Amino acid sequence: MEDLFRRYRTKIQLVKTDFVRSLIDDINWNSRLIGIKGARGVGKTTLLLQYIKLNYSTKLEDALYVSLDSFSFKGKTLVGLADEFVRNGGKYLFLDEVHKYPNWAQELKNIYDDHQELKVVFTGSSLLEILNSRADLSRRAIIYHMQGLSFREYLALETGIKFQPFTLDEILTEHVQLAGTINDQIKPFRYFSSYLKHGYYPFYKEEPELYEQRVEEVINMMLEVELPLLRGVDIGLVPKIKQLLTIIAESVPFIPNVTALSQKMEMHRTTLLSYLHYLQEVGLTIHLQKEAHGNVKLQKPAKVYLENTNLMFVLSPLNTNIGNVREAFFANQLSQGNSLSYHNKTDFLVNNTYAFEIGGKEKSKRQIKDLKNAYIVADDIEYGYQNKLPLWLFGFLY
């Protein structure tokens, strides 16, 4: 325990709090069991450490942060850790990377039931399952999903100007006024292309020259560690999965022909569909379905995008398609708190209500003229007009 406390105090001393993700204000920290799930590299660990520093800096002994993939935790159990922590007066336990611990769900349930005075916050992969056969945590834990930086958060990091996020309804009805307010203070176009290439993962500020390499490491960890560990994916097939990601990155966008693709990749159709599903689960892709029914894992998605545009420029920097980039940005920013599905006349159907067609500044309204609740979302414009909105403004949703 002494070594764990020493490492924890060192991490708290080193973490900076000059920029804090807005998710910190959305979490109900009074809950007894909180889970934060998300893809690698989006900043889950930093968020935990920042919260501790901002709230317990004068009483660090009340809290403890432990990464479950740390060598200092090897040979210990979660239950044993919690028991000893509570005996020493501990009140707030923060557990990072719980998916690295084999029996995490059952032991968290035991801790929750045995220590009603203890509050536990845990983080894990996007693949984290809260409901399982032996330990139903779904009734006990409140789960939050964390994405990478929004365009709004990237602007705050780059300029120091902090805008409040807007709701989708606010953007649809007040986009002219909102765009005017923002453009009066900064010029979004100055930053938008940089964000699309290297602004999604918070670590871009640390060593900018190594950013692409670090994103590649994130991808490799997901494919070579998380998928084999949590989904039993054959490590020998990882090169083929990387090939699939590159195909998606270079598409316009990617509309899978499963039969042709399975032949090209020398992979059974069912295996290909399963791996496409795993890529979405792990946080590397976003899928649009025509309709969800039966076993989603074995359904062919209507469209597939990489989860964020930075992945596109890392996987295929010379062959990215601008239409794919625009749609991937829109899908990424809208996927936080909204449902996206396939629309047979436009690019997206959002929340089963709004139809969106994405394009450049010359994009006409002809495609949506007979549709209700339909909008053109255009790149390369500072301001919108009526139901034609600027693409960059959707980066202010979270």
C-alpha positions in Angstrom: 0.0 0.0 0.0 2.9 2.4 0.8 4.3 2.0 -2.7 0.9 2.6 -4.3 0.4 5.8 -2.3 3.9 7.0 -3.3 3.2 6.5 -7.0 -0.2 8.1 -6.7 1.2 11.2 -5.0 3.8 11.6 -7.7 1.2 11.4 -10.4 -1.0 14.0 -8.7 2.0 16.4 -8.4 2.8 16.1 -12.1 -0.7 16.4 -13.6 -1.7 19.9 -14.9 -5.1 21.4 -14.4 -4.9 24.5 -16.7 -7.1 22.7 -19.2 -9.8 20.3 -18.0 -12.2 18.4 -20.2 -15.8 19.5 -19.9 -16.9 15.9 -19.1 -15.7 16.5 -15.6 -18.8 18.7 -15.1 -21.2 16.2 -16.5 -20.2 13.3 -14.2 -22.2 12.9 -11.0 -19.2 12.4 -8.7 -21.5 11.7 -5.7 -22.4 8.3 -7.0 -21.0 5.3 -5.2 -19.8 3.5 -8.4 -18.8 5.4 -11.6 -17.4 4.0 -14.8 -15.7 6.0 -17.5 -15.2 4.0 -20.7 -13.5 5.2 -23.9 -10.9 4.4 -26.5 -7.2 4.5 -25.8 -5.6 7.9 -25.7 -8.7 10.1 -25.2 -7.7 11.2 -21.7 -9.4 9.0 -19.2 -6.4 8.8 -16.9 -5.7 12.5 -17.0 -9.4 13.2 -16.1 -9.2 11.1 -13.0 -5.9 12.6 -11.8 -7.2 16.2 -12.5 -10.4 15.5 -10.5 -8.4 14.2 -7.5 -6.0 17.2 -7.6 -8.9 19.7 -7.9 -10.9 18.2 -5.1 -8.6 16.4 -2.7 -5.3 18.3 -2.9 -5.5 19.1 0.9 -6.6 15.6 1.9 -4.8 13.3 -0.5 -4.9 10.4 2.0 -8.7 10.3 1.6 -8.3 9.2 -2.0 -6.1 6.7 -3.9 -5.5 6.3 -7.6 -4.3 2.9 -8.8 -3.6 1.7 -12.4 -4.4 -2.0 -12.6 -1.8 -2.5 -15.3 1.0 -1.2 -13.0 3.7 -3.5 -11.7 3.1 -2.2 -8.2 -0.4 -3.7 -8.3 0.7 -7.2 -9.5 -0.1 -9.9 -7.0 -2.9 -7.9 -5.3 -6.6 -8.2 -5.5 -9.2 -5.4 -5.8 -11.1 -6.7 -2.8 -7.9 -6.8 -0.7 -6.9 -3.3 -1.9 -10.3 -1.9 -1.0 -10.4 -3.6 2.4 -7.0 -2.2 3.4 -7.7 1.2 2.0 -11.0 1.5 4.0 -9.3 0.3 7.2 -6.8 3.1 6.8 -9.6 5.7 6.5 -9.8 5.8 2.7 -13.0 7.2 1.1 -12.5 7.6 -2.6 -10.9 4.8 -4.8 -10.0 5.5 -8.4 -9.1 2.5 -10.5 -7.6 2.9 -14.0 -7.6 0.2 -16.7 -9.9 -2.2 -14.9 -10.2 -4.4 -18.1 -6.6 -5.5 -17.4 -7.8 -7.2 -14.2 -9.4 -10.6 -15.0 -12.2 -10.6 -12.3 -12.8 -6.9 -12.1 -16.6 -7.0 -12.4 -17.2 -9.6 -9.6 -14.8 -7.9 -7.3 -16.2 -4.4 -7.9 -19.6 -5.8 -7.0 -18.3 -7.3 -3.8 -16.6 -3.9 -2.9 -19.8 -2.1 -3.7 -21.8 -4.4 -1.4 -19.3 -4.6 1.4 -18.2 -1.0 1.7 -21.2 1.3 1.5 -19.1 4.3 2.7 -16.6 3.9 -0.1 -16.9 5.7 -3.5 -15.3 4.0 -6.5 -14.5 5.4 -9.9 -13.1 3.1 -12.6 -12.0 3.5 -16.2 -11.8 0.9 -19.0 -11.6 0.2 -22.7 -14.5 1.0 -25.0 -14.9 -2.8 -25.0 -15.7 -2.7 -21.3 -18.8 -4.8 -20.5 -20.7 -3.8 -17.3 -23.4 -6.5 -17.6 -22.1 -10.0 -17.3 -23.5 -13.3 -16.1 -21.8 -13.3 -12.6 -21.7 -9.7 -11.6 -24.5 -7.4 -12.8 -23.0 -4.0 -12.3 -25.5 -2.3 -14.6 -27.8 -1.6 -11.7 -25.0 -0.3 -9.5 -22.6 1.6 -11.8 -23.3 4.9 -13.7 -21.3 4.7 -16.9 -20.0 7.6 -18.9 -18.5 7.5 -22.4 -15.4 9.7 -23.1 -14.4 10.7 -26.6 -11.4 12.6 -27.8 -11.2 16.4 -28.0 -14.1 18.2 -29.7 -13.2 21.0 -32.0 -14.5 23.4 -29.3 -12.1 21.9 -26.7 -9.2 22.0 -29.2 -9.9 25.7 -29.7 -9.8 26.2 -26.0 -6.4 24.6 -25.8 -5.0 26.5 -28.8 -6.4 30.0 -28.0 -7.3 30.0 -24.3 -10.9 31.0 -25.3 -13.5 28.8 -23.7 -16.8 28.6 -25.4 -19.7 26.8 -23.8 -21.0 23.7 -25.7 -24.2 24.1 -27.7 -27.1 21.6 -28.0 -28.0 20.2 -31.4 -31.3 22.1 -31.3 -29.4 25.4 -30.6 -27.2 24.9 -33.5 -30.1 24.1 -35.9 -32.2 27.1 -34.8 -29.6 29.7 -33.8 -26.6 28.8 -36.0 -26.2 32.3 -37.5 -26.0 34.0 -34.1 -23.8 31.3 -32.7 -21.4 31.5 -35.6 -21.3 35.3 -35.4 -20.4 35.2 -31.7 -17.5 32.8 -32.3 -16.2 34.6 -35.4 -16.2 37.8 -33.5 -13.6 36.3 -31.1 -11.6 33.9 -33.3 -11.5 32.6 -36.8 -12.4 28.9 -36.7 -11.0 28.3 -40.2 -7.5 29.1 -39.0 -7.6 26.0 -36.8 -10.1 23.6 -38.4 -7.8 21.9 -40.8 -5.2 21.4 -38.1 -7.8 19.9 -35.8 -8.9 17.4 -38.5 -5.3 16.2 -38.9 -3.9 16.2 -35.3 -6.3 17.7 -32.8 -8.4 14.8 -31.5 -6.1 13.1 -29.0 -5.2 15.4 -26.1 -1.5 14.2 -26.1 -1.0 16.2 -29.4 0.3 19.1 -27.2 3.0 17.0 -25.5 5.3 16.1 -28.5 3.8 17.4 -31.7 6.5 15.9 -33.9 5.7 12.4 -32.6 2.0 12.7 -32.8 1.4 10.4 -35.8 3.7 7.8 -34.2 1.7 7.9 -31.0 -1.6 7.6 -32.8 -0.1 4.5 -34.6 0.8 3.1 -31.1 -2.8 3.7 -30.0 -4.1 1.8 -33.0 -1.6 -1.0 -32.4 -2.5 -1.4 -28.7 -6.2 -1.7 -29.6 -5.6 -4.3 -32.3 -2.7 -6.2 -30.8 -3.7 -6.1 -27.1 -7.3 -5.1 -26.4 -9.0 -7.1 -29.2 -7.1 -10.4 -28.5 -7.5 -9.9 -24.7 -11.2 -9.0 -24.6 -12.6 -10.4 -27.9 -10.3 -13.4 -28.5 -9.2 -12.0 -31.9 -6.4 -14.1 -33.5 -3.2 -12.0 -33.3 -2.2 -13.4 -36.7 -5.1 -11.6 -38.3 -4.2 -8.2 -37.1 -2.3 -7.2 -40.3 -5.5 -7.9 -42.3 -7.5 -5.8 -39.9 -5.0 -3.0 -40.4 -5.5 -3.4 -44.1 -9.2 -3.1 -43.6 -8.8 0.2 -41.7 -6.7 1.6 -44.5 -9.4 0.7 -47.0 -11.9 2.5 -44.9 -9.6 5.6 -44.6 -9.3 5.9 -48.4 -13.0 5.3 -49.2 -15.6 7.9 -50.3 -16.9 6.9 -47.7 -16.7 3.1 -47.1 -19.8 1.2 -48.2 -18.9 -2.4 -47.5 -19.4 -5.1 -50.2 -18.9 -7.9 -47.8 -18.7 -10.7 -50.4 -16.0 -8.9 -52.4 -14.1 -7.8 -49.4 -14.1 -11.2 -47.7 -12.7 -12.7 -50.9 -10.0 -9.9 -51.2 -9.0 -10.4 -47.6 -9.3 -14.2 -47.7 -11.6 -14.1 -44.7 -14.9 -15.8 -44.1 -17.9 -13.4 -44.4 -19.0 -14.1 -40.8 -15.5 -13.5 -39.6 -15.3 -10.2 -41.5 -18.6 -9.0 -40.1 -17.5 -9.9 -36.6 -14.2 -8.0 -37.0 -16.0 -4.9 -38.4 -18.2 -5.0 -35.3 -15.2 -5.3 -33.0 -13.6 -2.3 -34.7 -16.7 -0.2 -33.8 -16.7 -1.6 -30.2 -13.0 -0.8 -29.6 -13.5 2.8 -30.8 -11.8 2.7 -34.2 -14.9 3.0 -36.5 -18.4 4.4 -36.5 -21.1 2.5 -38.3 -24.4 3.5 -39.9 -27.1 0.9 -39.9 -30.2 0.9 -42.1 -32.1 -0.6 -39.2 -31.0 -2.5 -36.1 -32.6 -5.9 -35.6 -31.4 -9.4 -34.4 -27.7 -9.9 -34.0 -26.1 -6.5 -34.8 -22.7 -8.2 -34.7 -23.6 -10.2 -37.9 -25.3 -7.3 -39.8 -23.6 -5.5 -42.6 -23.3 -1.8 -41.9 -24.6 0.5 -44.6 -21.6 2.9 -44.1 -18.4 2.7 -42.1 -16.2 5.7 -41.1 -13.0 5.8 -39.1 -13.9 7.0 -35.6 -12.1 10.3 -36.0 -10.4 12.2 -38.8 -6.9 12.0 -37.3 -6.9 8.3 -37.9 -7.5 8.9 -41.6 -4.5 11.1 -41.9 -2.3 8.7 -40.0 -3.4 5.5 -41.9 -3.5 7.1 -45.3 -2.0 10.6 -45.3 -1.7 10.8 -49.1 -5.0 9.3 -50.1 -7.6 10.8 -47.8 -10.9 11.8 -49.5 -12.2 15.2 -48.6 -15.8 14.0 -48.6 -14.9 11.1 -46.3 -13.1 13.5 -44.0 -16.1 15.9 -43.8 -18.5 13.0 -43.1 -16.2 11.4 -40.5 -15.9 14.7 -38.6 -19.7 15.1 -38.6 -20.2 11.5 -37.5 -17.6 11.8 -34.7 -18.9 15.0 -33.2 -22.6 13.9 -33.4 -22.0 10.5 -31.9 -21.5 12.0 -28.5 -25.1 12.0 -27.1 -26.9 11.4 -30.4 -28.0 8.4 -32.4 -26.8 8.2 -36.1 -28.3 6.0 -38.7 -28.4 5.5 -42.5 -30.7 7.7 -44.6 -31.6 6.7 -48.1 -31.6 10.2 -49.5 -29.0 12.1 -47.5 -25.8 11.2 -45.6 -27.1 10.9 -42.1 -30.3 10.5 -40.1 -29.8 11.8 -36.5 -32.0 10.9 -33.6 -34.5 9.4 -36.1 -35.6 13.0 -36.8 -33.1 15.2 -38.7 -31.6 14.5 -42.1 -28.2 15.9 -43.0 -26.4 16.1 -46.3 -22.7 17.0 -46.0 -20.6 18.8 -48.7 -18.5 21.7 -49.7 -19.6 25.4 -49.8 -21.2 25.0 -53.2 -23.5 22.2 -52.0 -27.0 23.0 -53.2 -30.3 22.2 -51.4 -31.7 20.3 -54.3 -31.2 16.9 -52.5 -33.2 17.9 -49.5 -35.9 20.2 -51.0 -38.7 17.7 -50.5 -37.6 16.5 -47.0 -38.8 17.7 -43.6 -36.2 18.5 -40.9 -33.4 18.4 -43.5 -30.2 20.4 -43.6 -27.2 21.0 -45.7 -23.9 21.0 -43.7 -21.2 22.8 -45.7 -17.5 23.0 -45.3 -15.5 26.2 -46.1 -18.2 28.6 -45.0 -18.0 30.8 -41.9 -21.7 31.4 -41.6 -24.8 29.5 -42.6 -28.2 30.7 -44.0 -31.6 29.2 -43.3 -31.1 25.4 -43.3 -27.5 25.5 -44.7 -25.1 25.3 -41.7 -21.3 25.5 -41.4 -19.6 22.1 -40.8 -17.2 23.4 -38.1 -20.0 24.6 -35.9 -20.9 21.0 -35.1 -17.6 20.7 -33.3 -19.2 22.7 -30.5 -21.6 20.0 -29.4 -19.5 18.8 -26.5 
